[in-house]
Every structure is written in C-alpha cells, then in structure tokens.
C-alpha cells in the first residue's frame, strides 16, 4: 500500500496585473486557479504547481500555510 504524504500547502495571491504578461504566464495563473487581482487560492505544493509558481512569481505573493 502507498502511504499518503502530507503535501505542503501555500496561499497564492495575485498582486500585480497580468496585462503585459505572456500567454504562458496568463495560462499558468489560470491553471493555479487565479482569475482576478487580489484573489487568493490555496494550492498543494507539488512539483507541477511549484514550476507554475516560478514562472509567475513576479505577479503573485506566496505564503506558506
């Protein structure tokens, strides 16, 4: 049986506008669940979400939970 591991969760808030961002960065924001300014979402920190966060770090604020 596989053991379930507790993934770290982070709170992500968009603090800068996506105007002027590349299509890839906008797609990453949408994949993370962020659709508007000052919207906050909680995401499990997997390698996939970590990679998406690295691409949009200049647009968001990240807090550990």
N, CA, C and O of each residue as an XYZ file, in Angstrom:
260
protein
N       0.825     -1.197      0.000
C       0.000      0.000      0.000
C       0.864      1.253      0.000
O       1.934      1.299      0.606
N       0.378      2.239     -0.681
C       1.095      3.506     -0.696
C       0.692      4.342      0.521
O      -0.470      4.368      0.926
N       1.655      5.001      1.068
C       1.366      5.909      2.172
C       1.025      7.270      1.593
O       1.661      7.739      0.650
N       0.016      7.890      2.171
C      -0.318      9.239      1.719
C       0.581     10.221      2.444
O       0.673     10.221      3.672
N       1.232     11.045      1.671
C       2.123     12.045      2.253
C       1.389     13.366      2.329
O       0.603     13.713      1.448
N       1.654     14.083      3.379
C       1.069     15.412      3.524
C       1.846     16.379      2.646
O       3.034     16.615      2.869
N       1.182     16.931      1.659
C       1.816     17.922      0.799
C       1.699     19.275      1.483
O       0.685     19.576      2.112
N       2.725     20.076      1.357
C       2.677     21.426      1.905
C       1.670     22.231      1.096
O       1.542     22.050     -0.115
N       0.966     23.113      1.773
C       0.021     23.985      1.082
C       0.549     25.408      1.137
O       1.195     25.815      2.102
N       0.262     26.149      0.085
C       0.638     27.559      0.037
C      -0.586     28.378     -0.348
O      -1.489     27.904     -1.038
N      -0.586     29.613      0.117
C      -1.628     30.559     -0.234
C      -1.040     31.519     -1.252
O      -0.015     32.152     -0.999
N      -1.695     31.627     -2.409
C      -1.194     32.457     -3.506
C      -2.175     33.588     -3.749
O      -3.375     33.357     -3.900
N      -1.661     34.821     -3.788
C      -2.487     35.995     -4.044
C      -1.884     36.765     -5.203
O      -0.686     37.050     -5.203
N      -2.704     37.107     -6.196
C      -2.212     37.908     -7.323
C      -2.125     39.358     -6.873
O      -3.121     39.930     -6.428
N      -0.934     39.962     -6.984
C      -0.747     41.333     -6.532
C      -0.424     42.293     -7.667
O      -0.502     43.509     -7.493
N      -0.058     41.749     -8.839
C       0.215     42.601     -9.997
C      -0.653     42.158    -11.157
O      -1.032     40.991    -11.261
N      -0.962     43.104    -12.026
C      -1.831     42.835    -13.161
C      -1.175     41.896    -14.153
O       0.045     41.889    -14.320
N      -2.011     41.101    -14.810
C      -1.489     40.207    -15.846
C      -1.428     40.897    -17.202
O      -1.033     40.271    -18.186
N      -1.811     42.177    -17.282
C      -1.654     42.935    -18.528
C      -0.167     43.019    -18.850
O       0.634     43.410    -18.001
N       0.192     42.662    -20.043
C       1.596     42.691    -20.446
C       2.312     41.384    -20.194
O       3.455     41.212    -20.616
N       1.652     40.453    -19.507
C       2.263     39.150    -19.272
C       2.117     38.302    -20.528
O       1.227     38.534    -21.347
N       2.993     37.322    -20.672
C       2.912     36.451    -21.846
C       1.709     35.514    -21.716
O       1.151     35.344    -20.632
N       1.326     34.915    -22.834
C       0.203     33.970    -22.834
C       0.483     32.804    -21.897
O      -0.418     32.297    -21.230
N       1.739     32.386    -21.856
C       2.129     31.277    -20.994
C       1.942     31.626    -19.515
O       1.477     30.798    -18.732
N       2.306     32.854    -19.138
C       2.147     33.276    -17.750
C       0.670     33.383    -17.380
O       0.280     33.000    -16.277
N      -0.149     33.897    -18.285
C      -1.585     34.000    -18.035
C      -2.189     32.608    -17.885
O      -3.039     32.385    -17.024
N      -1.749     31.672    -18.726
C      -2.234     30.291    -18.636
C      -1.833     29.656    -17.302
O      -2.607     28.897    -16.719
N      -0.631     29.963    -16.821
C      -0.192     29.434    -15.531
C      -1.045     29.984    -14.396
O      -1.403     29.244    -13.480
N      -1.375     31.270    -14.442
C      -2.247     31.851    -13.416
C      -3.605     31.153    -13.420
O      -4.131     30.811    -12.361
N      -4.168     30.944    -14.597
C      -5.471     30.288    -14.682
C      -5.394     28.843    -14.188
O      -6.322     28.364    -13.536
N      -4.317     28.157    -14.486
C      -4.153     26.776    -14.028
C      -4.031     26.699    -12.511
O      -4.440     25.716    -11.894
N      -3.471     27.735    -11.925
C      -3.370     27.787    -10.466
C      -4.697     28.183     -9.820
O      -4.848     28.094     -8.601
N      -5.658     28.621    -10.636
C      -6.978     28.973    -10.109
C      -7.166     30.450     -9.855
O      -8.134     30.846     -9.205
N      -6.255     31.278    -10.357
C      -6.332     32.724    -10.142
C      -6.907     33.376    -11.390
O      -6.390     33.191    -12.492
N      -7.979     34.139    -11.211
C      -8.647     34.764    -12.349
C      -8.726     36.287    -12.241
O      -8.943     36.962    -13.246
N      -8.553     36.837    -11.036
C      -8.632     38.306    -10.873
C      -7.581     38.793     -9.879
O      -6.983     38.020     -9.131
N      -7.387     40.092     -9.908
C      -6.456     40.735     -8.980
C      -6.926     40.527     -7.538
O      -8.126     40.510     -7.263
N      -5.984     40.371     -6.638
C      -6.209     40.229     -5.202
C      -7.021     38.995     -4.839
O      -7.519     38.889     -3.719
N      -7.158     38.065     -5.770
C      -7.805     36.797     -5.480
C      -6.778     35.890     -4.811
O      -5.616     35.853     -5.215
N      -7.213     35.163     -3.790
C      -6.329     34.262     -3.060
C      -6.822     32.832     -3.209
O      -8.016     32.563     -3.078
N      -5.905     31.923     -3.482
C      -6.230     30.498     -3.581
C      -5.218     29.701     -2.773
O      -4.082     30.131     -2.578
N      -5.649     28.530     -2.306
C      -4.755     27.608     -1.616
C      -4.438     26.464     -2.568
O      -5.337     25.876     -3.170
N      -3.152     26.153     -2.700
C      -2.705     25.129     -3.642
C      -1.733     24.201     -2.930
O      -0.894     24.652     -2.149
N      -1.848     22.893     -3.203
C      -0.850     21.956     -2.691
C       0.441     22.148     -3.476
O       0.417     22.322     -4.694
N       1.543     22.117     -2.784
C       2.839     22.389     -3.403
C       3.420     21.107     -3.988
O       4.190     20.406     -3.331
N       3.047     20.809     -5.219
C       3.574     19.662     -5.948
C       4.653     20.176     -6.891
O       4.765     21.386     -7.089
N       5.447     19.289     -7.475
C       6.450     19.763     -8.439
C       5.828     20.538     -9.607
O       6.436     21.475    -10.124
N       4.621     20.149    -10.020
C       3.955     20.830    -11.128
C       3.563     22.252    -10.724
O       3.853     23.210    -11.440
N       2.898     22.382     -9.564
C       2.469     23.715     -9.138
C       3.670     24.589     -8.783
O       3.622     25.809     -8.947
N       4.735     23.974     -8.301
C       5.957     24.726     -7.986
C       6.545     25.347     -9.248
O       6.980     26.498     -9.236
N       6.556     24.577    -10.342
C       7.061     25.074    -11.613
C       6.217     26.214    -12.152
O       6.746     27.190    -12.684
N       4.880     26.088    -12.011
C       3.995     27.162    -12.471
C       4.222     28.433    -11.655
O       4.214     29.539    -12.195
N       4.426     28.260    -10.350
C       4.670     29.413     -9.477
C       5.949     30.150     -9.849
O       5.991     31.380     -9.826
N       6.992     29.398    -10.191
C       8.262     30.030    -10.560
C       8.115     30.943    -11.764
O       8.815     31.951    -11.866
N       7.204     30.601    -12.687
C       7.011     31.396    -13.895
C       6.246     32.687    -13.640
O       6.332     33.620    -14.439
N       5.490     32.758    -12.529
C       4.661     33.949    -12.273
C       4.960     34.582    -10.915
O       4.132     35.322    -10.384
N       6.132     34.300    -10.351
C       6.470     34.833     -9.030
C       6.422     36.360     -8.968
O       6.136     36.928     -7.914
N       6.700     37.025    -10.089
C       6.699     38.481    -10.101
C       5.284     39.056    -10.086
O       5.112     40.263     -9.912
N       4.268     38.205    -10.266
C       2.874     38.664    -10.289
C       2.107     38.292     -9.019
O       1.015     38.811     -8.784
N       2.663     37.406     -8.208
C       1.920     36.868     -7.060
C       2.709     37.004     -5.762
O       3.918     37.237     -5.757
N       1.968     36.848     -4.653
C       2.569     36.773     -3.327
C       2.277     35.370     -2.812
O       1.136     34.915     -2.884
N       3.286     34.679     -2.295
C       3.145     33.301     -1.838
C       3.399     33.246     -0.345
O       4.400     33.764      0.150
N       2.458     32.595      0.383
C       2.605     32.412      1.830
C       2.428     30.944      2.160
O       1.531     30.290      1.627
N       3.281     30.417      3.038
C       3.114     29.027      3.478
C       2.000     28.965      4.512
O       1.794     29.890      5.298
N       1.291     27.846      4.486
C       0.198     27.656      5.466
C       0.657     26.656      6.505
O      -0.092     26.338      7.429
